[in-house]
């Protein structure tokens, strides 16, 4: 309760005053420092301080939108907005120079089964961390978005399968298509499909929009 600590819930300033009551007769406060208003306590669980960390945890565990909303006792609309907001604050991690990477694509669906899309992503061959990813059609434009990030780190080698598009996008000096060269990322594909139900091969739980899927993958890959 605000009335116990006498501090602003946003900037933690002690300079707060009472500011009337809400329609439900809850005490309202205003902070003289940040000029924001807030009430003594919130009944709706979405306002709890640790709700975002729980959303991240349940998303990484592979729970769907409705399942997460039921567990946290919040609405699905609020949950969708929170996931997108959390992902907006997650930045792509910096990758080291002169490393080797494995690059592959994974088919998925957006909105309906007649709209197949592809997740193109790259992992560090040594650390197995996700260096970059992009969602789109299986075209040079989608693959180039990932490869461009790898080029910025001056990679030693980039291992791929024998998809023809890679021959035109990756210089021969660093491009490798040898046998067993992509074992790690192929195993990563299986792990991702196992952890995230929306990426299963036979499922009706596919994502409804690219924005939401991108947000979920940001949380899964980089938190």
ChimeraX commands (.cxc) that place a marker at each C-alpha (Angstrom):
marker #1 position 0.00,0.00,0.00 radius 0.5
marker #1 position 1.18,3.50,-0.85 radius 0.5
marker #1 position -0.12,4.82,2.47 radius 0.5
marker #1 position 2.30,2.52,4.33 radius 0.5
marker #1 position 5.53,3.61,2.65 radius 0.5
marker #1 position 4.48,7.15,1.62 radius 0.5
marker #1 position 6.48,6.87,-1.62 radius 0.5
marker #1 position 5.64,7.28,-5.30 radius 0.5
marker #1 position 5.33,3.93,-7.09 radius 0.5
marker #1 position 6.95,5.41,-10.22 radius 0.5
marker #1 position 9.89,7.57,-9.07 radius 0.5
marker #1 position 9.94,6.56,-5.38 radius 0.5
marker #1 position 9.80,10.17,-4.26 radius 0.5
marker #1 position 8.50,10.99,-0.77 radius 0.5
marker #1 position 6.84,14.15,-2.08 radius 0.5
marker #1 position 3.29,12.84,-2.56 radius 0.5
marker #1 position -0.10,14.25,-1.61 radius 0.5
marker #1 position -3.63,12.90,-1.45 radius 0.5
marker #1 position -5.62,13.69,-4.59 radius 0.5
marker #1 position -9.22,12.73,-3.97 radius 0.5
marker #1 position -10.79,9.32,-4.48 radius 0.5
marker #1 position -11.79,7.16,-7.43 radius 0.5
marker #1 position -15.34,6.12,-8.36 radius 0.5
marker #1 position -14.88,3.01,-6.21 radius 0.5
marker #1 position -13.86,5.19,-3.23 radius 0.5
marker #1 position -10.17,4.26,-3.31 radius 0.5
marker #1 position -7.69,6.90,-2.13 radius 0.5
marker #1 position -5.82,8.57,-4.98 radius 0.5
marker #1 position -2.40,10.23,-4.76 radius 0.5
marker #1 position -0.35,12.59,-6.90 radius 0.5
marker #1 position 3.44,12.80,-6.97 radius 0.5
marker #1 position 4.80,16.35,-6.92 radius 0.5
marker #1 position 8.04,15.12,-8.42 radius 0.5
marker #1 position 6.92,13.17,-11.54 radius 0.5
marker #1 position 3.35,14.58,-11.66 radius 0.5
marker #1 position 1.82,11.09,-11.97 radius 0.5
marker #1 position -1.34,9.94,-10.22 radius 0.5
marker #1 position -1.90,6.54,-8.64 radius 0.5
marker #1 position -4.14,4.90,-6.07 radius 0.5
marker #1 position -3.43,3.30,-2.72 radius 0.5
marker #1 position -3.72,-0.26,-4.00 radius 0.5
marker #1 position -4.95,-1.95,-7.18 radius 0.5
marker #1 position -7.44,-4.81,-7.25 radius 0.5
marker #1 position -6.55,-5.91,-10.79 radius 0.5
marker #1 position -3.58,-8.30,-10.74 radius 0.5
marker #1 position -2.05,-6.87,-13.92 radius 0.5
marker #1 position -0.80,-3.93,-11.83 radius 0.5
marker #1 position 1.39,-6.07,-9.59 radius 0.5
marker #1 position 5.09,-5.20,-9.75 radius 0.5
marker #1 position 6.31,-8.71,-10.60 radius 0.5
marker #1 position 3.70,-9.43,-13.28 radius 0.5
marker #1 position 6.11,-8.77,-16.18 radius 0.5
marker #1 position 8.70,-11.20,-14.83 radius 0.5
marker #1 position 5.99,-13.86,-14.52 radius 0.5
marker #1 position 4.88,-13.21,-18.11 radius 0.5
marker #1 position 8.49,-13.68,-19.28 radius 0.5
marker #1 position 8.84,-16.90,-17.28 radius 0.5
marker #1 position 5.61,-18.45,-18.54 radius 0.5
marker #1 position 6.30,-17.38,-22.14 radius 0.5
marker #1 position 9.72,-19.05,-22.03 radius 0.5
marker #1 position 8.04,-22.18,-20.65 radius 0.5
marker #1 position 5.88,-22.31,-23.76 radius 0.5
marker #1 position 2.47,-21.42,-22.32 radius 0.5
marker #1 position 0.01,-19.96,-24.80 radius 0.5
marker #1 position -1.78,-16.65,-24.47 radius 0.5
marker #1 position -4.97,-18.02,-22.93 radius 0.5
marker #1 position -3.10,-20.38,-20.61 radius 0.5
marker #1 position -0.86,-17.58,-19.32 radius 0.5
marker #1 position -3.86,-15.27,-18.87 radius 0.5
marker #1 position -5.65,-17.95,-16.80 radius 0.5
marker #1 position -2.63,-18.62,-14.59 radius 0.5
marker #1 position -2.04,-14.91,-13.92 radius 0.5
marker #1 position -5.77,-14.05,-13.70 radius 0.5
marker #1 position -5.51,-11.22,-16.23 radius 0.5
marker #1 position -7.29,-10.63,-19.52 radius 0.5
marker #1 position -5.85,-11.87,-22.81 radius 0.5
marker #1 position -5.98,-8.34,-24.25 radius 0.5
marker #1 position -3.84,-7.02,-21.40 radius 0.5
marker #1 position -1.44,-9.94,-21.77 radius 0.5
marker #1 position -0.97,-9.34,-25.50 radius 0.5
marker #1 position -0.20,-5.67,-24.89 radius 0.5
marker #1 position 2.25,-6.55,-22.12 radius 0.5
marker #1 position 4.12,-9.09,-24.26 radius 0.5
marker #1 position 4.54,-6.57,-27.08 radius 0.5
marker #1 position 5.64,-3.87,-24.61 radius 0.5
marker #1 position 8.15,-6.18,-22.91 radius 0.5
marker #1 position 9.61,-7.23,-26.27 radius 0.5
marker #1 position 9.92,-3.58,-27.38 radius 0.5
marker #1 position 12.40,-3.04,-24.52 radius 0.5
marker #1 position 14.49,-6.10,-25.44 radius 0.5
marker #1 position 17.41,-5.21,-27.67 radius 0.5
marker #1 position 19.34,-7.57,-29.89 radius 0.5
marker #1 position 22.54,-8.53,-28.02 radius 0.5
marker #1 position 25.91,-7.58,-29.40 radius 0.5
marker #1 position 27.74,-10.42,-31.10 radius 0.5
marker #1 position 31.48,-11.04,-31.01 radius 0.5
marker #1 position 33.76,-10.50,-33.99 radius 0.5
marker #1 position 35.43,-13.31,-35.96 radius 0.5
marker #1 position 33.07,-16.11,-34.92 radius 0.5
marker #1 position 31.54,-18.99,-36.86 radius 0.5
marker #1 position 27.76,-19.28,-37.26 radius 0.5
marker #1 position 25.14,-21.76,-38.39 radius 0.5
marker #1 position 22.17,-20.46,-40.38 radius 0.5
marker #1 position 18.89,-22.24,-41.07 radius 0.5
marker #1 position 15.17,-21.68,-41.72 radius 0.5
marker #1 position 12.09,-23.09,-40.00 radius 0.5
marker #1 position 8.58,-23.16,-41.50 radius 0.5
marker #1 position 5.66,-21.85,-39.46 radius 0.5
marker #1 position 2.20,-20.36,-39.95 radius 0.5
marker #1 position 0.79,-16.90,-39.34 radius 0.5
marker #1 position -2.98,-16.47,-39.00 radius 0.5
marker #1 position -3.94,-19.59,-40.96 radius 0.5
marker #1 position -2.44,-22.74,-42.44 radius 0.5
marker #1 position -2.64,-21.31,-45.96 radius 0.5
marker #1 position -0.18,-18.55,-44.96 radius 0.5
marker #1 position 3.18,-20.28,-44.36 radius 0.5
marker #1 position 6.09,-18.13,-43.23 radius 0.5
marker #1 position 9.70,-18.88,-42.36 radius 0.5
marker #1 position 11.84,-18.17,-39.32 radius 0.5
marker #1 position 15.40,-17.59,-40.51 radius 0.5
marker #1 position 17.94,-17.38,-37.72 radius 0.5
marker #1 position 21.61,-17.86,-36.93 radius 0.5
marker #1 position 23.37,-19.29,-33.87 radius 0.5
marker #1 position 26.94,-18.95,-32.70 radius 0.5
marker #1 position 28.59,-22.29,-33.46 radius 0.5
marker #1 position 30.56,-22.21,-30.20 radius 0.5
marker #1 position 28.20,-20.66,-27.63 radius 0.5
marker #1 position 24.91,-21.77,-29.31 radius 0.5
marker #1 position 23.36,-18.34,-28.61 radius 0.5
marker #1 position 20.95,-16.72,-31.09 radius 0.5
marker #1 position 22.77,-14.04,-33.07 radius 0.5
marker #1 position 19.84,-12.78,-35.19 radius 0.5
marker #1 position 16.47,-13.83,-36.58 radius 0.5
marker #1 position 13.90,-12.69,-39.12 radius 0.5
marker #1 position 10.37,-13.81,-40.01 radius 0.5
marker #1 position 9.08,-13.68,-43.57 radius 0.5
marker #1 position 8.78,-15.56,-46.81 radius 0.5
marker #1 position 11.61,-17.91,-47.83 radius 0.5
marker #1 position 13.23,-15.28,-50.04 radius 0.5
marker #1 position 16.55,-13.47,-50.33 radius 0.5
marker #1 position 15.08,-10.48,-48.49 radius 0.5
marker #1 position 14.36,-12.50,-45.33 radius 0.5
marker #1 position 17.67,-14.36,-45.40 radius 0.5
marker #1 position 19.64,-11.20,-46.16 radius 0.5
marker #1 position 18.31,-9.49,-43.01 radius 0.5
marker #1 position 20.00,-12.18,-40.89 radius 0.5
marker #1 position 23.14,-12.45,-43.00 radius 0.5
marker #1 position 23.69,-8.68,-42.88 radius 0.5
marker #1 position 23.91,-8.83,-39.08 radius 0.5
marker #1 position 26.50,-11.60,-39.32 radius 0.5
marker #1 position 28.56,-9.64,-41.86 radius 0.5
marker #1 position 28.79,-6.73,-39.41 radius 0.5
marker #1 position 30.71,-9.02,-37.03 radius 0.5
marker #1 position 33.18,-10.14,-39.73 radius 0.5
marker #1 position 32.47,-13.89,-39.40 radius 0.5
marker #1 position 35.10,-16.54,-40.04 radius 0.5
marker #1 position 32.65,-19.11,-41.41 radius 0.5
marker #1 position 28.89,-19.37,-42.02 radius 0.5
marker #1 position 27.53,-22.92,-42.20 radius 0.5
marker #1 position 24.24,-23.53,-44.05 radius 0.5
marker #1 position 22.40,-26.27,-45.89 radius 0.5
marker #1 position 22.50,-26.37,-49.69 radius 0.5
marker #1 position 19.64,-23.95,-50.29 radius 0.5
marker #1 position 20.50,-22.14,-53.52 radius 0.5
marker #1 position 19.75,-18.67,-52.13 radius 0.5
marker #1 position 22.80,-18.82,-49.87 radius 0.5
marker #1 position 25.14,-19.15,-52.86 radius 0.5
marker #1 position 24.24,-15.63,-53.97 radius 0.5
marker #1 position 24.16,-14.03,-50.50 radius 0.5
marker #1 position 27.29,-15.42,-48.80 radius 0.5
marker #1 position 30.82,-15.10,-50.24 radius 0.5
marker #1 position 32.43,-18.42,-51.13 radius 0.5
marker #1 position 35.42,-17.74,-48.87 radius 0.5
marker #1 position 33.34,-17.98,-45.69 radius 0.5
marker #1 position 30.43,-20.16,-46.87 radius 0.5
marker #1 position 30.40,-23.82,-45.81 radius 0.5
marker #1 position 27.86,-26.50,-46.71 radius 0.5
marker #1 position 29.78,-29.56,-45.53 radius 0.5
marker #1 position 28.10,-32.57,-43.96 radius 0.5
marker #1 position 27.21,-32.22,-40.24 radius 0.5
marker #1 position 28.03,-28.50,-40.43 radius 0.5
marker #1 position 24.53,-27.51,-39.25 radius 0.5
marker #1 position 23.97,-30.21,-36.62 radius 0.5
marker #1 position 23.67,-27.71,-33.76 radius 0.5
marker #1 position 21.05,-25.50,-35.38 radius 0.5
marker #1 position 19.05,-28.51,-36.57 radius 0.5
marker #1 position 18.93,-29.68,-32.95 radius 0.5
marker #1 position 17.96,-26.13,-31.94 radius 0.5
marker #1 position 15.02,-26.32,-34.36 radius 0.5
marker #1 position 13.73,-29.37,-32.50 radius 0.5
marker #1 position 14.14,-27.68,-29.11 radius 0.5
marker #1 position 12.26,-24.57,-30.24 radius 0.5
marker #1 position 9.38,-26.61,-31.68 radius 0.5
marker #1 position 9.21,-28.63,-28.45 radius 0.5
marker #1 position 9.25,-25.58,-26.14 radius 0.5
marker #1 position 6.90,-23.31,-28.12 radius 0.5
marker #1 position 3.61,-24.95,-29.05 radius 0.5
marker #1 position 2.87,-22.26,-31.64 radius 0.5
marker #1 position 5.81,-23.59,-33.70 radius 0.5
marker #1 position 4.85,-27.28,-33.61 radius 0.5
marker #1 position 4.56,-28.97,-36.99 radius 0.5
marker #1 position 0.96,-30.13,-36.47 radius 0.5
marker #1 position -0.88,-27.56,-34.39 radius 0.5
marker #1 position -3.82,-25.18,-34.43 radius 0.5
marker #1 position -2.03,-22.87,-31.96 radius 0.5
marker #1 position -0.14,-20.85,-34.56 radius 0.5
marker #1 position 0.37,-17.10,-34.05 radius 0.5
marker #1 position -2.20,-14.63,-35.31 radius 0.5
marker #1 position 0.32,-11.91,-36.29 radius 0.5
marker #1 position 4.01,-11.49,-37.09 radius 0.5
marker #1 position 4.29,-8.77,-34.44 radius 0.5
marker #1 position 3.18,-11.11,-31.66 radius 0.5
marker #1 position 5.37,-14.00,-32.83 radius 0.5
marker #1 position 8.38,-11.69,-33.09 radius 0.5
marker #1 position 7.71,-10.45,-29.56 radius 0.5
marker #1 position 7.44,-13.99,-28.18 radius 0.5
marker #1 position 10.67,-15.03,-29.90 radius 0.5
marker #1 position 12.51,-11.98,-28.55 radius 0.5
marker #1 position 11.48,-12.98,-25.03 radius 0.5
marker #1 position 12.35,-16.64,-25.65 radius 0.5
marker #1 position 15.73,-15.98,-27.29 radius 0.5
marker #1 position 17.09,-12.94,-25.46 radius 0.5
marker #1 position 15.84,-12.91,-21.85 radius 0.5
marker link #1:1,2 radius 0.2
marker link #1:2,3 radius 0.2
marker link #1:3,4 radius 0.2
marker link #1:4,5 radius 0.2
marker link #1:5,6 radius 0.2
marker link #1:6,7 radius 0.2
marker link #1:7,8 radius 0.2
marker link #1:8,9 radius 0.2
marker link #1:9,10 radius 0.2
marker link #1:10,11 radius 0.2
marker link #1:11,12 radius 0.2
marker link #1:12,13 radius 0.2
marker link #1:13,14 radius 0.2
marker link #1:14,15 radius 0.2
marker link #1:15,16 radius 0.2
marker link #1:16,17 radius 0.2
marker link #1:17,18 radius 0.2
marker link #1:18,19 radius 0.2
marker link #1:19,20 radius 0.2
marker link #1:20,21 radius 0.2
marker link #1:21,22 radius 0.2
marker link #1:22,23 radius 0.2
marker link #1:23,24 radius 0.2
marker link #1:24,25 radius 0.2
marker link #1:25,26 radius 0.2
marker link #1:26,27 radius 0.2
marker link #1:27,28 radius 0.2
marker link #1:28,29 radius 0.2
marker link #1:29,30 radius 0.2
marker link #1:30,31 radius 0.2
marker link #1:31,32 radius 0.2
marker link #1:32,33 radius 0.2
marker link #1:33,34 radius 0.2
marker link #1:34,35 radius 0.2
marker link #1:35,36 radius 0.2
marker link #1:36,37 radius 0.2
marker link #1:37,38 radius 0.2
marker link #1:38,39 radius 0.2
marker link #1:39,40 radius 0.2
marker link #1:40,41 radius 0.2
marker link #1:41,42 radius 0.2
marker link #1:42,43 radius 0.2
marker link #1:43,44 radius 0.2
marker link #1:44,45 radius 0.2
marker link #1:45,46 radius 0.2
marker link #1:46,47 radius 0.2
marker link #1:47,48 radius 0.2
marker link #1:48,49 radius 0.2
marker link #1:49,50 radius 0.2
marker link #1:50,51 radius 0.2
marker link #1:51,52 radius 0.2
marker link #1:52,53 radius 0.2
marker link #1:53,54 radius 0.2
marker link #1:54,55 radius 0.2
marker link #1:55,56 radius 0.2
marker link #1:56,57 radius 0.2
marker link #1:57,58 radius 0.2
marker link #1:58,59 radius 0.2
marker link #1:59,60 radius 0.2
marker link #1:60,61 radius 0.2
marker link #1:61,62 radius 0.2
marker link #1:62,63 radius 0.2
marker link #1:63,64 radius 0.2
marker link #1:64,65 radius 0.2
marker link #1:65,66 radius 0.2
marker link #1:66,67 radius 0.2
marker link #1:67,68 radius 0.2
marker link #1:68,69 radius 0.2
marker link #1:69,70 radius 0.2
marker link #1:70,71 radius 0.2
marker link #1:71,72 radius 0.2
marker link #1:72,73 radius 0.2
marker link #1:73,74 radius 0.2
marker link #1:74,75 radius 0.2
marker link #1:75,76 radius 0.2
marker link #1:76,77 radius 0.2
marker link #1:77,78 radius 0.2
marker link #1:78,79 radius 0.2
marker link #1:79,80 radius 0.2
marker link #1:80,81 radius 0.2
marker link #1:81,82 radius 0.2
marker link #1:82,83 radius 0.2
marker link #1:83,84 radius 0.2
marker link #1:84,85 radius 0.2
marker link #1:85,86 radius 0.2
marker link #1:86,87 radius 0.2
marker link #1:87,88 radius 0.2
marker link #1:88,89 radius 0.2
marker link #1:89,90 radius 0.2
marker link #1:90,91 radius 0.2
marker link #1:91,92 radius 0.2
marker link #1:92,93 radius 0.2
marker link #1:93,94 radius 0.2
marker link #1:94,95 radius 0.2
marker link #1:95,96 radius 0.2
marker link #1:96,97 radius 0.2
marker link #1:97,98 radius 0.2
marker link #1:98,99 radius 0.2
marker link #1:99,100 radius 0.2
marker link #1:100,101 radius 0.2
marker link #1:101,102 radius 0.2
marker link #1:102,103 radius 0.2
marker link #1:103,104 radius 0.2
marker link #1:104,105 radius 0.2
marker link #1:105,106 radius 0.2
marker link #1:106,107 radius 0.2
marker link #1:107,108 radius 0.2
marker link #1:108,109 radius 0.2
marker link #1:109,110 radius 0.2
marker link #1:110,111 radius 0.2
marker link #1:111,112 radius 0.2
marker link #1:112,113 radius 0.2
marker link #1:113,114 radius 0.2
marker link #1:114,115 radius 0.2
marker link #1:115,116 radius 0.2
marker link #1:116,117 radius 0.2
marker link #1:117,118 radius 0.2
marker link #1:118,119 radius 0.2
marker link #1:119,120 radius 0.2
marker link #1:120,121 radius 0.2
marker link #1:121,122 radius 0.2
marker link #1:122,123 radius 0.2
marker link #1:123,124 radius 0.2
marker link #1:124,125 radius 0.2
marker link #1:125,126 radius 0.2
marker link #1:126,127 radius 0.2
marker link #1:127,128 radius 0.2
marker link #1:128,129 radius 0.2
marker link #1:129,130 radius 0.2
marker link #1:130,131 radius 0.2
marker link #1:131,132 radius 0.2
marker link #1:132,133 radius 0.2
marker link #1:133,134 radius 0.2
marker link #1:134,135 radius 0.2
marker link #1:135,136 radius 0.2
marker link #1:136,137 radius 0.2
marker link #1:137,138 radius 0.2
marker link #1:138,139 radius 0.2
marker link #1:139,140 radius 0.2
marker link #1:140,141 radius 0.2
marker link #1:141,142 radius 0.2
marker link #1:142,143 radius 0.2
marker link #1:143,144 radius 0.2
marker link #1:144,145 radius 0.2
marker link #1:145,146 radius 0.2
marker link #1:146,147 radius 0.2
marker link #1:147,148 radius 0.2
marker link #1:148,149 radius 0.2
marker link #1:149,150 radius 0.2
marker link #1:150,151 radius 0.2
marker link #1:151,152 radius 0.2
marker link #1:152,153 radius 0.2
marker link #1:153,154 radius 0.2
marker link #1:154,155 radius 0.2
marker link #1:155,156 radius 0.2
marker link #1:156,157 radius 0.2
marker link #1:157,158 radius 0.2
marker link #1:158,159 radius 0.2
marker link #1:159,160 radius 0.2
marker link #1:160,161 radius 0.2
marker link #1:161,162 radius 0.2
marker link #1:162,163 radius 0.2
marker link #1:163,164 radius 0.2
marker link #1:164,165 radius 0.2
marker link #1:165,166 radius 0.2
marker link #1:166,167 radius 0.2
marker link #1:167,168 radius 0.2
marker link #1:168,169 radius 0.2
marker link #1:169,170 radius 0.2
marker link #1:170,171 radius 0.2
marker link #1:171,172 radius 0.2
marker link #1:172,173 radius 0.2
marker link #1:173,174 radius 0.2
marker link #1:174,175 radius 0.2
marker link #1:175,176 radius 0.2
marker link #1:176,177 radius 0.2
marker link #1:177,178 radius 0.2
marker link #1:178,179 radius 0.2
marker link #1:179,180 radius 0.2
marker link #1:180,181 radius 0.2
marker link #1:181,182 radius 0.2
marker link #1:182,183 radius 0.2
marker link #1:183,184 radius 0.2
marker link #1:184,185 radius 0.2
marker link #1:185,186 radius 0.2
marker link #1:186,187 radius 0.2
marker link #1:187,188 radius 0.2
marker link #1:188,189 radius 0.2
marker link #1:189,190 radius 0.2
marker link #1:190,191 radius 0.2
marker link #1:191,192 radius 0.2
marker link #1:192,193 radius 0.2
marker link #1:193,194 radius 0.2
marker link #1:194,195 radius 0.2
marker link #1:195,196 radius 0.2
marker link #1:196,197 radius 0.2
marker link #1:197,198 radius 0.2
marker link #1:198,199 radius 0.2
marker link #1:199,200 radius 0.2
marker link #1:200,201 radius 0.2
marker link #1:201,202 radius 0.2
marker link #1:202,203 radius 0.2
marker link #1:203,204 radius 0.2
marker link #1:204,205 radius 0.2
marker link #1:205,206 radius 0.2
marker link #1:206,207 radius 0.2
marker link #1:207,208 radius 0.2
marker link #1:208,209 radius 0.2
marker link #1:209,210 radius 0.2
marker link #1:210,211 radius 0.2
marker link #1:211,212 radius 0.2
marker link #1:212,213 radius 0.2
marker link #1:213,214 radius 0.2
marker link #1:214,215 radius 0.2
marker link #1:215,216 radius 0.2
marker link #1:216,217 radius 0.2
marker link #1:217,218 radius 0.2
marker link #1:218,219 radius 0.2
marker link #1:219,220 radius 0.2
marker link #1:220,221 radius 0.2
marker link #1:221,222 radius 0.2
marker link #1:222,223 radius 0.2
view
